[in-house]
Amino acid sequence: MFYNGKGELMLREILTMKTYTRYTTILSITTAAIIIFIFTVILSTCSAYKGYAVILWTQDDWPYANGDIANISRVYETDRKCIAIYEKDTIELPMWRVHYFDSYDEAKTFAESYDPYRDTYAICRRNSLPVRSEADSGTERVTKLKSGEIVKVIEKGKQEKIGNMDDNWYLILTDRGYLGYTFGYYLNISDDPENFGDKSPTLLNPESLIEALLDNTWVPEIIEEMVKSDMYDLAVLKKKYGLVLDEEEKTVILNLPGFNKEYKYTNIAKTSSGKLTFEGTDLKVEISPSSNKILVNYVKNNKESKSELVMLEKDLDQIIWQEQQRRNDLFSNIIKKGNVLRSSAGGTISLAHNWSFTWQDWSLLSPDIIPENSSGQGSVGFKYFLSFGLRNRYDGAITFYFSGSPGFERTFLYTLAGNSIKLIYVPAQDIENLMIMRASRAGEAMDYSFYTE
């Protein structure tokens, strides 16, 4: 206590200050609690589902059936996928397989309208069947269906008569992710895809030649050889060599190595020998003496030419996708260990996610492997395959395409082990077509360590 003359005043002031301090503290705690509560509400709101997706076409490993509603926690617009929450698990859903909604009520309404078609599929019975942006033959073509292609029916549209064909339009989804309308005359509809029966092509005969041209994919023998060997030259595949007949547009596209032309015909006529002539053009097609092959007659550089095409039973777009995916996986397995490779003998290789590279300090590899005038930059690829004897010893083969030097490439066998990669140079004489036959320089392996920068 204070006992001087001003003691009472001082005591009152001190008490007042303590009361103020205590009040301020209480106020601060209260304010903090309110702020924490607000943030808790915000966070709880953020942790709720971002949206809802109706499953259009499920996968075998999904816990969902067609028409089910999935709770979505996150959407990746760039990668075109969303993350679903199922019990305690997360499931990655490609956006093309679902119909996404921001609200549950919207998703539920759509699911109810989709319910009659949740188990409905269709198989295409002719080649090059157009899929359009709207249920109208005059609208934009989204893609084309191939004979034997199975699609998911989303809804049944209006009925229409086109020429002598009377049927409904159907909104369909392809397994390549295309959504659009196609006319149902050339579709077989079923709630059980197993009922579609045998989709294999039949032997050719003159009476069914037009149908065979429409219903199958025709390619040069070089494509068939790739399929048989399971080794694909992606650059050749992407040129889409072959013959495509579009009866609706009255066009024939003949695309061969060194020749590409689109023909506009007025009518298709059959000769007594069974040969097809496309009136208004110099194009003729007949059955080859070889089974299930056609012989195309056309004019090239003012001279009559002939090319034999074979029936491709696999989907060409699917082949291209699978081969690109194989190469993507090989590159991913390397770069995920690190984007920089360092070796005391082979210099430093920096890889970028766009498949470009920069090679520095490679003087010890010159001129035997890398020429002295090399740019040290370029892109990588995985176009070569390993012979049977090499497959158990190496993980793959990587090719470096050096810029500024047309045709200059260097290929290396490689093995991955922990945080390192072993590169073995493959000279050109060890490669036949697309296959690496031997590792003649296996004793000169270069060890690189991975780093991330």
HELIX and SHEET records of a PDB file:
HELIX    1   1 GLY A    7  CYS A   46  1                                  40    
HELIX    2   2 MET A   95  ARG A   97  5                                   3    
HELIX    3   3 TYR A  104  TYR A  114  1                                  11    
HELIX    4   4 ASP A  115  TYR A  117  5                                   3    
HELIX    5   5 GLY A  184  TYR A  186  5                                   3    
HELIX    6   6 PRO A  193  PHE A  196  5                                   4    
HELIX    7   7 PRO A  206  SER A  208  5                                   3    
HELIX    8   8 LEU A  209  ASP A  215  1                                   7    
HELIX    9   9 GLU A  221  SER A  229  1                                   9    
HELIX   10  10 LEU A  234  LEU A  237  1                                   4    
HELIX   11  11 LEU A  316  ILE A  335  1                                  20    
HELIX   12  12 SER A  363  LEU A  365  5                                   3    
HELIX   13  13 PHE A  388  ARG A  391  1                                   4    
HELIX   14  14 ALA A  428  ASP A  430  5                                   3    
HELIX   15  15 ALA A  442  GLU A  444  5                                   3    
SHEET    1   A 5 ASP A  89  PRO A  94  0                                        
SHEET    2   A 5 LYS A  81  TYR A  86 -1                                        
SHEET    3   A 5 ILE A  69  TYR A  76 -1                                        
SHEET    4   A 5 GLY A  51  ILE A  55 -1                                        
SHEET    5   A 5 VAL A  98  PHE A 101 -1                                        
SHEET    1   B 5 LEU A 179  PHE A 183  0                                        
SHEET    2   B 5 MET A 165  LEU A 173 -1                                        
SHEET    3   B 5 ILE A 150  ILE A 162 -1                                        
SHEET    4   B 5 TYR A 121  CYS A 124 -1                                        
SHEET    5   B 5 LEU A 187  SER A 190 -1                                        
SHEET    1   C 2 LEU A 129  ARG A 132  0                                        
SHEET    2   C 2 ARG A 141  LEU A 145 -1                                        
SHEET    1   D 6 THR A 217  PRO A 220  0                                        
SHEET    2   D 6 LYS A 303  LEU A 312 -1                                        
SHEET    3   D 6 LYS A 293  LYS A 300 -1                                        
SHEET    4   D 6 LYS A 284  ILE A 287 -1                                        
SHEET    5   D 6 LEU A 276  GLU A 279 -1                                        
SHEET    6   D 6 ASN A 267  LYS A 270 -1                                        
SHEET    1   E 3 GLY A 242  ASP A 246  0                                        
SHEET    2   E 3 THR A 251  LEU A 256 -1                                        
SHEET    3   E 3 PHE A 259  LYS A 264 -1                                        
SHEET    1   F 9 VAL A 340  SER A 343  0                                        
SHEET    2   F 9 GLY A 347  LEU A 351 -1                                        
SHEET    3   F 9 SER A 356  GLN A 360 -1                                        
SHEET    4   F 9 GLN A 377  GLY A 381 -1                                        
SHEET    5   F 9 GLY A 396  PHE A 402 -1                                        
SHEET    6   F 9 GLU A 409  ALA A 417 -1                                        
SHEET    7   F 9 SER A 420  VAL A 426 -1                                        
SHEET    8   F 9 MET A 446  TYR A 451 -1                                        
SHEET    9   F 9 VAL A 340  SER A 343 -1                                        
SHEET    1   G 3 PHE A 385  LEU A 386  0                                        
SHEET    2   G 3 MET A 435  ILE A 436  1                                        
SHEET    3   G 3 ILE A 431  GLU A 432 -1                                        
END                                                                             
